[in-house]
Amino acid sequence: MTIRLRAAMPHEAGSLGDLVKQAGLGTDGMREGIKNYLVVENDKGETIGTVGLERVEKDGLLRSFVLKKEYSNEQIFLRLIQRILLYCKEKGVETLYLLTKAVHLFEPLSFRPVPAEKVPAHVENTAHYKKTAEKDVILLYCSLQEN
């Protein structure tokens, strides 16, 4: 199966928000920030997921990473992350960050933990980080300049 990423369109905010809600994630600021979201499509052009990419200076912060249940398997997940890394690199993102409990899924893809005392201020000051970092998650980073 081919996986494609494309920028979300304003009219998709509602349906993508529903997808994010179904995954148990919050949608605060999603409608206003829809330009920061990517749509994940299968080879038939059907929406199978979404991911938010918040640009912070030269870096990016992934958020609301959701795949429909029937597409949630490790093989698709790995291919999707690889596509996201390539997309981000093409868009000039130098370092990609994400907050997750599933560290084991991202470590094979060159993501590494960021010690709490070394979180960059521009990441720490984002609304997503402030809201999510209080939960039992770890901040990971991946340098796209090394890949």
GIGI-V971404 format. One record per residue. N is the residue number from 1. SS is DSSP state (@ for helix, = for strand, . for the rest). PSI is psi in degrees with one decimal (none if undefined). D_CENTER is the distance of its C-alpha to the mean C-alpha in whole Angstrom. Layout:
n:N ss:SS psi:PSI d_center:D_CENTER
n:N ss:SS psi:PSI d_center:D_CENTER
//
This chain:
n:1 ss:. psi:135.1 d_center:20
n:2 ss:. psi:138.6 d_center:19
n:3 ss:. psi:127.9 d_center:15
n:4 ss:= psi:147.2 d_center:14
n:5 ss:= psi:140.2 d_center:12
n:6 ss:= psi:160.5 d_center:13
n:7 ss:= psi:139.5 d_center:13
n:8 ss:. psi:147.8 d_center:13
n:9 ss:. psi:151.3 d_center:17
n:10 ss:@ psi:-37.8 d_center:18
n:11 ss:@ psi:-10.1 d_center:20
n:12 ss:@ psi:-1.6 d_center:17
n:13 ss:@ psi:-42.1 d_center:16
n:14 ss:@ psi:-49.4 d_center:18
n:15 ss:@ psi:-37.0 d_center:17
n:16 ss:@ psi:-36.6 d_center:14
n:17 ss:@ psi:-40.5 d_center:14
n:18 ss:@ psi:-41.3 d_center:17
n:19 ss:@ psi:-42.8 d_center:14
n:20 ss:@ psi:-42.4 d_center:12
n:21 ss:@ psi:-42.2 d_center:15
n:22 ss:@ psi:-26.6 d_center:16
n:23 ss:. psi:0.5 d_center:14
n:24 ss:. psi:18.0 d_center:15
n:25 ss:. psi:157.4 d_center:12
n:26 ss:. psi:155.7 d_center:14
n:27 ss:. psi:17.8 d_center:14
n:28 ss:. psi:126.2 d_center:15
n:29 ss:. psi:1.5 d_center:15
n:30 ss:. psi:-46.8 d_center:13
n:31 ss:. psi:-44.6 d_center:16
n:32 ss:. psi:-31.4 d_center:17
n:33 ss:. psi:25.8 d_center:14
n:34 ss:@ psi:-25.7 d_center:13
n:35 ss:@ psi:-14.6 d_center:13
n:36 ss:@ psi:6.8 d_center:10
n:37 ss:= psi:148.5 d_center:8
n:38 ss:= psi:146.7 d_center:9
n:39 ss:= psi:133.4 d_center:11
n:40 ss:= psi:123.3 d_center:11
n:41 ss:= psi:150.6 d_center:15
n:42 ss:. psi:-176.3 d_center:17
n:43 ss:. psi:-10.2 d_center:21
n:44 ss:. psi:1.3 d_center:22
n:45 ss:. psi:11.6 d_center:20
n:46 ss:. psi:140.3 d_center:19
n:47 ss:= psi:121.7 d_center:16
n:48 ss:= psi:-2.9 d_center:14
n:49 ss:= psi:-178.8 d_center:11
n:50 ss:= psi:158.7 d_center:8
n:51 ss:= psi:136.9 d_center:4
n:52 ss:= psi:139.7 d_center:5
n:53 ss:= psi:100.1 d_center:6
n:54 ss:= psi:117.9 d_center:8
n:55 ss:= psi:131.5 d_center:11
n:56 ss:= psi:100.8 d_center:13
n:57 ss:. psi:-125.3 d_center:16
n:58 ss:. psi:4.2 d_center:16
n:59 ss:= psi:173.1 d_center:13
n:60 ss:= psi:149.3 d_center:9
n:61 ss:= psi:114.9 d_center:7
n:62 ss:= psi:143.3 d_center:3
n:63 ss:= psi:160.0 d_center:4
n:64 ss:= psi:52.8 d_center:6
n:65 ss:= psi:107.2 d_center:5
n:66 ss:= psi:135.4 d_center:8
n:67 ss:= psi:143.8 d_center:11
n:68 ss:. psi:148.3 d_center:15
n:69 ss:@ psi:-44.3 d_center:17
n:70 ss:@ psi:-11.3 d_center:19
n:71 ss:@ psi:3.5 d_center:16
n:72 ss:. psi:81.7 d_center:15
n:73 ss:. psi:163.5 d_center:17
n:74 ss:@ psi:-38.3 d_center:16
n:75 ss:@ psi:-47.4 d_center:17
n:76 ss:@ psi:-41.2 d_center:15
n:77 ss:@ psi:-48.2 d_center:12
n:78 ss:@ psi:-42.6 d_center:13
n:79 ss:@ psi:-38.3 d_center:14
n:80 ss:@ psi:-45.3 d_center:10
n:81 ss:@ psi:-41.4 d_center:9
n:82 ss:@ psi:-40.6 d_center:12
n:83 ss:@ psi:-41.2 d_center:11
n:84 ss:@ psi:-43.1 d_center:8
n:85 ss:@ psi:-43.9 d_center:10
n:86 ss:@ psi:-45.3 d_center:13
n:87 ss:@ psi:-47.6 d_center:11
n:88 ss:@ psi:-41.8 d_center:10
n:89 ss:@ psi:-42.8 d_center:14
n:90 ss:@ psi:-30.1 d_center:15
n:91 ss:. psi:4.9 d_center:14
n:92 ss:. psi:13.1 d_center:16
n:93 ss:. psi:129.2 d_center:13
n:94 ss:. psi:-42.2 d_center:15
n:95 ss:= psi:134.0 d_center:13
n:96 ss:= psi:131.5 d_center:9
n:97 ss:= psi:154.3 d_center:9
n:98 ss:= psi:151.6 d_center:7
n:99 ss:= psi:128.5 d_center:9
n:100 ss:= psi:158.7 d_center:10
n:101 ss:. psi:-20.0 d_center:14
n:102 ss:. psi:58.0 d_center:13
n:103 ss:@ psi:-40.2 d_center:14
n:104 ss:@ psi:-25.5 d_center:16
n:105 ss:@ psi:-27.2 d_center:13
n:106 ss:@ psi:-23.7 d_center:12
n:107 ss:@ psi:-39.6 d_center:15
n:108 ss:. psi:-13.4 d_center:17
n:109 ss:. psi:24.9 d_center:14
n:110 ss:. psi:16.2 d_center:15
n:111 ss:. psi:139.4 d_center:13
n:112 ss:= psi:149.2 d_center:15
n:113 ss:= psi:146.6 d_center:16
n:114 ss:. psi:118.3 d_center:17
n:115 ss:. psi:143.4 d_center:20
n:116 ss:@ psi:-38.3 d_center:20
n:117 ss:@ psi:-6.4 d_center:23
n:118 ss:@ psi:13.7 d_center:21
n:119 ss:. psi:124.2 d_center:18
n:120 ss:. psi:140.3 d_center:18
n:121 ss:@ psi:-39.1 d_center:19
n:122 ss:@ psi:-23.6 d_center:17
n:123 ss:@ psi:-44.7 d_center:14
n:124 ss:@ psi:-27.8 d_center:16
n:125 ss:. psi:-1.5 d_center:17
n:126 ss:. psi:149.5 d_center:14
n:127 ss:@ psi:-39.4 d_center:15
n:128 ss:@ psi:-45.0 d_center:11
n:129 ss:@ psi:-47.2 d_center:13
n:130 ss:@ psi:-39.5 d_center:16
n:131 ss:@ psi:-38.2 d_center:16
n:132 ss:@ psi:-31.9 d_center:13
n:133 ss:. psi:-21.0 d_center:15
n:134 ss:. psi:-20.2 d_center:18
n:135 ss:. psi:176.2 d_center:17
n:136 ss:. psi:67.2 d_center:18
n:137 ss:. psi:165.6 d_center:14
n:138 ss:= psi:138.3 d_center:14
n:139 ss:= psi:126.2 d_center:12
n:140 ss:= psi:155.7 d_center:12
n:141 ss:= psi:156.9 d_center:12
n:142 ss:= psi:122.3 d_center:12
n:143 ss:= psi:121.2 d_center:15
n:144 ss:. psi:-6.8 d_center:15
n:145 ss:. psi:-23.3 d_center:18
n:146 ss:. psi:-23.0 d_center:19
n:147 ss:. psi:none d_center:18
//
